[in-house]
């Protein structure tokens, strides 16, 4: 079993920000959907074993 390391709130924010940006780019950079990609990124990072979570097109 892997030992998870804790990260600071700033590190967590940066991880979510990068993941949300990645998802946004992959979706074609649609305007007005920032919260959708943010919350999808949080869900992915909080549940890495659930790989099929994605923003809807």
Protein Blocks (a to p, Z undefined) as FASTA:
>chain_A
ZZdddddfklmmmmmmmmmmmmmmmnopaghilmmmmmmmmmmmmmmmlmmbccdZZ
